[in-house]
Amino acid sequence: FEVLSSDKSSLIEGDSIETIDKSLKLKVNKLGASGNNYDIEIGEGANFNIMVRSGALNMNVNGNVNLFANEDINMSCDNFRLDASNKVTVSSGDKILIDSGGEVDIDGTPINLN
């Protein structure tokens, strides 16, 4: 058990692998002070990978989720569902393509196509 009451920095100039046989919880900004962020910075030419071998990846956010990419966002899954309690806005600078090998069903009252 380690208690540290000041800042801590470390530098590893090689690989680092941590193995934990049970659970891990990381709590950042326990006191709720503004500006105490948790930042992960990945250098150029490297990837950030999260792998769940069996189970789910859950994110619970009491606020906004913002995702920015300089290139494409690609997803692949069996089924995709998006629920919004108010409205959904899809904007495109060029073209929106809905491509289905089967039925396309649009329900609404009214459906405005122009």
C-alpha positions in Angstrom: 0.0 0.0 0.0 1.5 3.3 -1.1 0.3 6.8 -0.2 1.8 9.8 -2.0 0.9 13.3 -0.9 2.7 15.2 -3.6 3.3 15.2 -7.3 4.8 12.1 -9.0 6.5 11.8 -12.4 8.2 8.8 -14.0 10.0 8.1 -17.2 10.4 4.7 -18.8 12.6 4.7 -21.9 11.7 1.2 -22.9 8.6 -1.0 -22.9 6.4 -1.3 -19.8 3.8 -4.1 -19.2 1.6 -4.2 -16.1 -0.4 -7.4 -15.4 -3.2 -7.3 -12.9 -5.0 -10.6 -12.1 -8.1 -9.0 -10.6 -9.7 -5.6 -11.0 -8.3 -2.1 -11.4 -10.1 1.2 -10.7 -8.4 4.5 -11.4 -10.1 7.6 -9.8 -9.0 11.0 -11.1 -10.1 14.3 -9.5 -11.5 12.6 -6.4 -12.3 16.1 -4.8 -14.1 17.4 -8.0 -11.9 20.4 -8.5 -12.1 22.1 -11.9 -9.3 21.6 -14.4 -7.9 18.3 -13.0 -8.2 16.4 -16.2 -7.0 12.9 -17.2 -5.1 13.1 -20.4 -3.6 10.4 -22.5 -1.2 11.6 -25.2 0.1 9.2 -27.9 3.1 10.2 -30.0 3.1 10.2 -33.8 3.2 6.8 -35.6 1.6 4.9 -32.7 -1.9 3.6 -32.1 -4.2 3.5 -29.1 -5.9 0.1 -28.7 -8.5 -1.1 -26.2 -9.2 -4.9 -26.3 -12.1 -6.6 -24.4 -11.6 -10.3 -25.1 -15.1 -11.2 -23.8 -17.6 -8.8 -22.4 -18.7 -5.2 -23.1 -17.1 -1.8 -23.4 -19.3 0.6 -21.5 -18.9 4.4 -21.3 -21.1 6.4 -18.9 -20.7 10.2 -19.2 -22.7 12.8 -17.3 -22.0 15.5 -20.0 -21.0 15.6 -23.7 -19.0 13.1 -25.6 -16.9 14.8 -28.3 -15.1 12.8 -31.0 -12.8 14.5 -33.6 -10.9 12.8 -36.3 -8.8 14.3 -39.1 -9.6 11.3 -41.3 -12.3 8.7 -41.4 -14.3 7.1 -38.6 -15.0 3.5 -39.5 -17.2 1.1 -37.5 -18.1 -2.5 -38.2 -20.8 -4.4 -36.2 -23.7 -6.8 -36.5 -26.4 -4.3 -35.6 -26.2 -0.5 -35.1 -28.8 1.4 -33.0 -28.8 5.1 -32.2 -31.4 6.4 -29.7 -31.9 10.1 -29.1 -34.4 11.5 -26.6 -34.8 14.8 -28.6 -33.5 15.0 -32.2 -30.8 13.6 -34.5 -29.0 15.9 -36.9 -26.8 14.4 -39.7 -24.8 17.0 -41.7 -22.6 16.3 -44.7 -20.4 18.6 -46.8 -21.0 16.6 -50.0 -23.3 13.6 -50.0 -25.2 11.3 -47.6 -25.4 7.7 -48.8 -27.7 5.1 -47.3 -26.8 1.8 -48.8 -28.8 -1.3 -47.8 -28.8 -4.8 -49.2 -32.4 -5.0 -47.9 -35.3 -2.9 -46.9 -35.0 0.8 -45.9 -37.8 1.8 -43.5 -38.3 5.5 -42.6 -41.2 6.3 -40.2 -42.3 9.8 -39.2 -45.1 12.2 -39.2 -44.6 14.1 -41.5 -41.7 12.9 -43.7 -40.2 16.0 -45.3 -38.1 15.1 -48.3 -37.3 18.7 -49.5 
